[in-house]
Amino acid sequence: MFATTVTGSSGLALRAPNKRAKTFNGRGQGFVVSVSASSSGSEPRKSMVSGLRPFSEQRARGVVHPIQRAAVEDQPTSSAADKELINDALGPVIEEMTKARTRTDFVAETLLPTTNGNFRVRAYRHWVCSWGAGRVEGFPTEPLAIVYGDVNGLEKVPVRVHDACFTSEVLGSMKCDCAEQLQQSLDYIKENGPGIVVYLQQEGRGIGLANKIAAYSLQQQGLDTVDANRALDLPDDCREYTAVANMLKDMNVKSIQLMTNNPRKVQELGKLDVKIDGRITCLVEGNEHSSGYLQAKMDRMDHMMDHLQ
């Protein structure tokens, strides 16, 4: 099951799995990756493993997986060189494993009459890998494809990849532009369809609702959206989009026009072999509560929102 071993100066031996297994069934089956102390006289110690780049570098780039810090820093006696070696050696392997260790299952479809019109809603369950107890385990979310018209076999389909925002979409918060972007996207696919809004359960750019409220508390004290996350030792953005690629494939969508202002979203979907033929902007005017947030997204996360300049 194991293909390679990398050993560092303090005797850390890391074994990387091969790629024989191609599917993940969401019941805890999958690769086992271990780090053990191999120098003489030392005892093996339990650890999680991260294949991502060093936490400090990733955090600065805003793409740290939430489990990474525990994974790398769970090596209290290993040297910095060992940690660097582990990350550099297994980075590409873990990236490929992450793709292989996701699964998206279609559940059901219904016609849903709404105040915005009639949409077909397709429900899925999605598992994404997490390192725990030395094996890959599945934690399902339930993404939706909100579809207007027949997209089967089409190219250049307008697609909005939208992440849930309880605070704005349910509570009516004015601190962000999420609810307006969702409404804008539904209107767009109705008027320019066929089109799709993919709705993902990745609150707060992936950190979760409770952490998002904690970040809001720090923003209330003067930090912007990026610094608030970092003050809580959370990544700027840890959303993943394998569900989107799987859902588009399931619906036989050949290529899309992506409705986004976010360059990271374009890049991440491109890595998943989603063919993007164009980009459609989703611009929302700020208000007294959201203007600082929108400015931070443009200045610090490179969002393409020239209307704010």
C-alpha positions as CSV (number, residue, x, y, z in Angstrom):
1,M,0.0,0.0,0.0
2,F,3.0,2.3,0.6
3,A,5.2,3.5,-2.2
4,T,7.8,5.9,-0.9
5,T,9.6,6.8,2.3
6,V,11.2,10.1,3.1
7,T,13.5,10.4,6.1
8,G,14.6,13.6,7.7
9,S,17.6,14.6,9.9
10,S,16.0,13.6,13.2
11,G,14.9,10.3,11.8
12,L,11.3,11.0,10.9
13,A,10.2,8.4,8.4
14,L,7.2,9.3,6.3
15,R,5.6,6.8,4.0
16,A,3.5,8.0,1.1
17,P,0.7,5.8,-0.3
18,N,0.4,4.8,-3.9
19,K,-2.6,5.5,-6.1
20,R,-4.1,2.1,-6.4
21,A,-7.4,3.1,-4.7
22,K,-9.5,5.5,-6.8
23,T,-12.7,5.8,-4.9
24,F,-13.8,6.8,-1.4
25,N,-17.1,5.4,0.0
26,G,-17.5,7.9,2.9
27,R,-17.2,5.1,5.5
28,G,-13.7,5.7,6.7
29,Q,-11.9,3.5,4.1
30,G,-8.9,4.8,2.4
31,F,-5.1,5.4,2.6
32,V,-3.2,5.1,5.8
33,V,-0.3,7.6,6.0
34,S,1.9,7.5,9.1
35,V,4.8,9.5,10.5
36,S,7.0,7.6,12.9
37,A,10.3,8.2,14.6
38,S,12.9,5.9,13.1
39,S,16.1,6.9,14.7
40,S,17.6,4.4,17.1
41,G,16.2,4.3,20.6
42,S,13.2,6.4,19.8
43,E,9.6,5.2,20.1
44,P,7.1,5.6,17.3
45,R,4.7,8.4,18.0
46,K,1.2,8.9,16.7
47,S,0.6,11.8,14.4
48,M,-1.5,13.2,11.6
49,V,0.2,14.1,8.4
50,S,-0.2,17.2,6.2
51,G,0.9,17.3,2.6
52,L,0.4,21.0,2.4
53,R,3.1,23.7,2.5
54,P,4.3,25.1,5.8
55,F,1.6,26.7,7.8
56,S,3.2,30.1,8.0
57,E,3.6,30.3,4.2
58,Q,0.1,28.9,3.5
59,R,-1.5,31.2,6.0
60,A,0.1,34.2,4.3
61,R,-1.2,33.0,0.9
62,G,-4.7,32.4,2.4
63,V,-5.1,28.8,1.4
64,V,-4.3,26.7,4.5
65,H,-6.4,23.7,5.1
66,P,-7.9,23.9,8.7
67,I,-6.3,20.7,9.7
68,Q,-2.8,21.6,8.6
69,R,-1.5,23.3,11.7
70,A,-2.3,20.3,13.9
71,A,-0.9,18.0,11.3
72,V,2.5,19.5,11.0
73,E,3.0,20.9,14.5
74,D,2.1,17.5,16.1
75,Q,5.8,16.7,15.7
76,P,7.2,18.4,18.9
77,T,10.7,17.0,18.6
78,S,11.2,17.2,14.9
79,S,13.3,19.9,13.3
80,A,12.1,22.6,11.0
81,A,14.0,21.0,8.2
82,D,12.0,17.7,8.8
83,K,8.7,19.5,8.6
84,E,9.8,21.3,5.5
85,L,10.9,18.0,4.0
86,I,7.6,16.3,4.8
87,N,5.6,19.1,3.3
88,D,7.7,19.4,0.1
89,A,7.8,15.6,-0.4
90,L,4.1,14.9,0.1
91,G,2.5,18.1,-1.2
92,P,1.8,16.8,-4.7
93,V,0.8,13.3,-3.3
94,I,-1.7,14.7,-0.9
95,E,-3.2,17.1,-3.5
96,E,-3.8,14.1,-5.8
97,M,-5.2,12.1,-2.8
98,T,-7.6,14.8,-1.9
99,K,-9.0,14.7,-5.4
100,A,-9.3,10.9,-5.2
101,R,-10.7,11.0,-1.7
102,T,-13.8,13.0,-2.5
103,R,-17.1,11.6,-3.6
104,T,-20.3,13.4,-4.7
105,D,-23.5,11.4,-4.9
106,F,-26.7,12.5,-6.6
107,V,-29.6,12.1,-4.2
108,A,-32.8,13.6,-5.8
109,E,-34.3,16.3,-8.0
110,T,-37.5,18.3,-7.7
111,L,-39.2,21.2,-9.4
112,L,-39.3,24.1,-7.0
113,P,-41.6,27.0,-7.5
114,T,-40.1,30.1,-5.9
115,T,-40.7,33.9,-5.8
116,N,-37.9,34.1,-8.4
117,G,-39.5,31.5,-10.8
118,N,-39.5,27.8,-11.2
119,F,-36.1,26.0,-10.7
120,R,-35.0,22.5,-10.8
121,V,-33.2,21.7,-7.6
122,R,-30.8,18.8,-7.6
123,A,-29.5,17.6,-4.2
124,Y,-26.2,15.8,-3.6
125,R,-24.1,14.5,-0.8
126,H,-20.4,15.2,-0.8
127,W,-17.6,13.7,1.2
128,V,-14.2,15.3,1.5
129,C,-11.2,13.7,3.0
130,S,-9.9,14.6,6.5
131,W,-6.8,13.2,8.2
132,G,-7.7,11.6,11.5
133,A,-6.6,8.5,13.3
134,G,-4.1,7.8,10.5
135,R,-6.7,7.3,7.8
136,V,-9.0,9.3,5.5
137,E,-12.5,9.8,6.9
138,G,-15.6,11.2,5.3
139,F,-17.8,14.0,6.5
140,P,-20.7,14.7,4.2
141,T,-22.1,18.0,3.2
142,E,-25.2,18.5,1.0
143,P,-24.6,20.8,-1.9
144,L,-27.4,21.8,-4.3
145,A,-27.5,22.6,-8.0
146,I,-30.3,25.2,-8.6
147,V,-30.9,24.8,-12.3
148,Y,-32.9,26.9,-14.8
149,G,-33.5,25.3,-18.2
150,D,-31.9,22.3,-19.7
151,V,-28.1,22.4,-19.3
152,N,-27.4,18.9,-20.6
153,G,-24.5,18.8,-23.0
154,L,-24.2,22.6,-23.2
155,E,-21.1,24.8,-23.4
156,K,-20.6,28.2,-21.8
157,V,-23.3,27.7,-19.2
158,P,-23.6,30.6,-16.8
159,V,-22.7,29.1,-13.4
160,R,-22.5,30.8,-10.0
161,V,-20.6,28.8,-7.3
162,H,-22.1,30.2,-4.2
163,D,-21.2,29.5,-0.6
164,A,-23.9,29.5,2.1
165,C,-24.1,32.7,4.2
166,F,-26.6,32.2,7.1
167,T,-26.0,35.7,8.5
168,S,-27.0,37.5,5.3
169,E,-29.4,35.1,3.6
170,V,-31.4,34.2,6.7
171,L,-30.8,37.0,9.1
172,G,-30.5,39.8,6.6
173,S,-27.0,40.9,7.7
174,M,-25.7,44.0,5.9
175,K,-22.0,43.2,6.6
176,C,-21.4,41.4,3.3
177,D,-22.7,41.1,-0.2
178,C,-23.6,37.4,-0.2
179,A,-27.4,37.6,-0.2
180,E,-27.3,40.2,-3.0
181,Q,-25.0,38.1,-5.1
182,L,-27.2,35.0,-4.7
183,Q,-30.3,37.0,-5.8
184,Q,-28.3,38.5,-8.6
185,S,-27.2,35.1,-9.8
186,L,-30.7,33.6,-9.7
187,D,-32.0,36.5,-11.7
188,Y,-29.2,36.1,-14.2
189,I,-29.7,32.5,-14.9
190,K,-33.4,33.0,-15.3
191,E,-32.9,35.9,-17.8
192,N,-29.9,34.5,-19.6
193,G,-30.2,30.7,-19.0
194,P,-30.1,27.9,-19.1
195,G,-27.8,28.3,-16.1
196,I,-26.9,26.9,-12.7
197,V,-26.3,28.2,-9.2
198,V,-24.3,25.7,-7.2
199,Y,-25.0,26.2,-3.5
200,L,-22.3,24.9,-1.2
201,Q,-22.2,24.6,2.6
202,Q,-19.0,26.5,3.2
203,E,-19.9,29.2,5.6
204,G,-17.5,32.0,6.2
205,R,-15.1,31.1,3.4
206,G,-15.0,27.6,4.9
207,I,-14.3,28.3,8.5
208,G,-17.8,27.6,9.7
209,L,-20.6,29.7,11.2
210,A,-19.3,29.9,14.8
211,N,-15.8,30.9,13.7
212,K,-17.4,33.4,11.4
213,I,-19.2,35.0,14.4
214,A,-15.9,35.0,16.3
215,A,-14.3,36.8,13.4
216,Y,-17.2,39.3,13.3
217,S,-16.5,40.1,16.9
218,L,-12.9,41.0,16.1
219,Q,-14.1,43.0,13.1
220,Q,-16.3,45.0,15.5
221,Q,-13.0,45.9,17.3
222,G,-11.5,47.2,14.1
223,L,-9.9,44.3,12.3
224,D,-10.7,43.7,8.6
225,T,-12.0,40.3,7.4
226,V,-8.5,39.0,6.7
227,D,-6.8,40.0,9.9
228,A,-9.8,38.8,12.0
229,N,-9.4,35.3,10.6
230,R,-5.6,35.4,11.2
231,A,-6.0,36.6,14.7
232,L,-8.1,33.5,15.4
233,D,-5.4,31.4,13.7
234,L,-7.8,30.6,10.8
235,P,-7.1,30.6,7.1
236,D,-8.2,33.5,4.9
237,D,-10.0,31.1,2.6
238,C,-10.2,27.3,2.9
239,R,-13.1,26.5,0.5
240,E,-12.7,23.5,-1.8
241,Y,-14.6,22.9,-5.0
242,T,-14.4,19.2,-5.9
243,A,-18.2,18.9,-5.4
244,V,-18.6,21.5,-8.2
245,A,-16.5,19.6,-10.7
246,N,-18.3,16.4,-9.8
247,M,-21.8,18.0,-10.1
248,L,-21.1,19.6,-13.4
249,K,-19.8,16.3,-14.8
250,D,-23.0,14.6,-13.5
251,M,-25.1,17.2,-15.3
252,N,-23.0,16.8,-18.5
253,V,-22.1,20.4,-18.6
254,K,-19.2,20.8,-21.1
255,S,-18.0,24.3,-20.1
256,I,-19.1,27.2,-18.1
257,Q,-19.1,31.0,-17.8
258,L,-18.2,31.5,-14.1
259,M,-20.1,34.2,-12.2
260,T,-17.5,35.4,-9.7
261,N,-15.2,38.3,-8.8
262,N,-12.8,35.9,-7.0
263,P,-9.6,34.9,-8.8
264,R,-9.0,32.0,-6.3
265,K,-12.3,30.4,-7.3
266,V,-11.3,30.6,-11.0
267,Q,-7.9,29.0,-10.2
268,E,-9.2,26.2,-7.9
269,L,-11.9,25.2,-10.4
270,G,-9.3,25.2,-13.2
271,K,-7.2,22.8,-11.2
272,L,-10.1,20.5,-11.1
273,D,-10.4,20.5,-14.9
274,V,-13.5,22.6,-15.0
275,K,-13.5,24.3,-18.4
276,I,-14.1,28.0,-17.9
277,D,-14.9,29.8,-21.1
278,G,-15.5,33.2,-19.5
279,R,-16.2,35.2,-16.4
280,I,-19.3,37.1,-15.5
281,T,-19.0,39.8,-12.8
282,C,-21.2,39.8,-9.7
283,L,-20.8,43.4,-8.5
284,V,-22.8,44.7,-5.6
285,E,-22.7,48.3,-4.2
286,G,-21.5,48.6,-0.7
287,N,-23.3,50.2,2.2
288,E,-22.1,51.7,5.5
289,H,-21.7,48.3,7.0
290,S,-20.2,46.4,4.1
291,S,-18.0,48.9,2.4
292,G,-14.9,48.0,4.5
293,Y,-15.4,44.3,3.9
294,L,-15.7,44.8,0.1
295,Q,-12.6,47.0,0.1
296,A,-10.6,44.3,2.0
297,K,-11.7,41.6,-0.4
298,M,-10.4,43.8,-3.3
299,D,-7.2,45.0,-1.7
300,R,-6.1,41.9,0.2
301,M,-7.7,39.0,-1.6
302,D,-7.4,40.4,-5.2
303,H,-11.2,40.3,-5.9
304,M,-12.0,41.9,-9.2
305,M,-14.2,44.8,-8.1
306,D,-13.1,47.8,-10.0
307,H,-16.4,49.6,-9.3
308,L,-15.0,50.3,-5.8
309,Q,-12.0,52.2,-7.0
